[in-house]
Amino acid sequence: MSEHITSIPVMLNQNKHSYSEVARLLHVHRYTVRRLENDKDCHHHIVVRGRLMTETRAAN
């Protein structure tokens, strides 16, 4: 079984830079897509099988 892994910048390119379409596909708000659009190296997020996964910070 192959995992489908992508990122928001790639999804934006595939969907003609439509924040609304990418947000609809990921079930998130458009601002979330906008906030992560420049994370090209996936330091802060990744999309696996259509689910957006973001970094979390551990509580000290």
ZIVEN-V342967 format. One record per pair of residues at least 6 apart in sequence whose C-alpha atoms are under 8 Angstrom apart, sorted by sequence separation. I is the first residue (numbers start at 1). GAP is how many residues later the second one is. If there is no record, write none. Layout:
# ZIVEN-V342967
i:I gap:GAP
i:I gap:GAP
This chain:
# ZIVEN-V342967
i:12 gap:6
i:15 gap:6
i:23 gap:6
i:39 gap:6
i:46 gap:6
i:47 gap:6
i:12 gap:7
i:15 gap:7
i:23 gap:7
i:45 gap:7
i:46 gap:7
i:22 gap:8
i:36 gap:8
i:45 gap:8
i:46 gap:8
i:23 gap:9
i:36 gap:9
i:45 gap:9
i:12 gap:10
i:20 gap:10
i:23 gap:10
i:44 gap:10
i:45 gap:10
i:11 gap:11
i:19 gap:11
i:22 gap:11
i:44 gap:11
i:8 gap:14
i:19 gap:14
i:19 gap:15
i:26 gap:24
i:8 gap:25
i:12 gap:25
i:25 gap:25
i:26 gap:25
i:26 gap:26
i:9 gap:27
i:8 gap:28
i:9 gap:28
i:8 gap:29
i:9 gap:29
i:9 gap:30
i:8 gap:31
i:9 gap:31
i:8 gap:32
i:7 gap:33
i:7 gap:35
i:7 gap:38
i:8 gap:38
i:7 gap:39
i:8 gap:39
i:6 gap:40
i:7 gap:40
i:5 gap:41
i:6 gap:41
i:5 gap:42
i:6 gap:42
i:5 gap:43
i:4 gap:44
i:5 gap:44
i:3 gap:45
i:4 gap:45
i:3 gap:46
i:4 gap:46
